[in-house]
Each structure stands twice: as structure tokens, then as C-alpha cells.
């Protein structure tokens, strides 16, 4: 057995281990209890595929495969950014309101602004920031009245 044969066995063993790990991560992405687990497992699959391409670059002695691995890494990174932004925007929308009526602040409190377009002239903005007031404004005059809540007590 020569050194070149030992390297071939090492490369083949590394590819087999990476293939098994890709299978495990594929199962994890299918049965993951949370979306975050699925995103991480898909990211791990991409990383292991890049590693396998790099191993194949050395095993086959083909330098163009390194370029393929770099391009795959860039595509994997951008796709992970897109999936993460979709996950974050989905977390911001509350499940009880349609998409466009509400948004959340950094603490998870829902802020919504409802405007009556069908002939009504009152507009109210509700802010649930653990806050102390609800302000109702008149559309034409801009004047409004405050109805305050005491902190620590109920109305």
C-alpha cells in the first residue's frame, strides 16, 4: 500500500461520513419541531456538500471543483439569508390578524393602526407597548382625547 492509496481511502471514508451526515441532517430538516431547526439543518447540509466538493477536488485532482465549491458557498449563504428574512417576517405577523394590519415592535408587542375609509372620520391608533394610553384622533382636525390607564391597576 502506497501513500497515494492511503489518501484515496481517506478521501473515500470522508465522503462516506459526509454522506451519512447529510442523510441525518435531511431527516432532521423533515422532522424538526421548529422552523429554526429546519433552517439550521439545511444550512448544515449546504456546508457538508461544500466540504464534500472540496474533498472531491483533492481526490480527483481537479482544480475547477474548488471554484464550484466557492460558488455553491455564495449561493448557499444568500439562500440562507433569504430564508432567515422570511422566517423573521413570518414571526412578526401575529396569527390572529391578516397580513397588513399589524406589526410588532422589538419586544413582541403588537402595534396596529386601523383607518376607517368607508365614510367615517375617526381614526384610532392602538399601541400595546405595556403602555399607559390609547389616543383617538379626529381625521379633519387632528385633535384628540387621551384615555389613560394606570400602571399596575385595571380600569
Secondary structure as UniProt FT lines:
FT   HELIX           3..31
FT   HELIX           35..60
FT   HELIX           64..92
FT   TURN            95..96
FT   TURN            99..101
FT   STRAND          102..104
FT   TURN            106..107
FT   STRAND          110..115
FT   STRAND          122..127
FT   STRAND          133..138
FT   TURN            139..141
FT   STRAND          144..148
FT   TURN            151..152
//
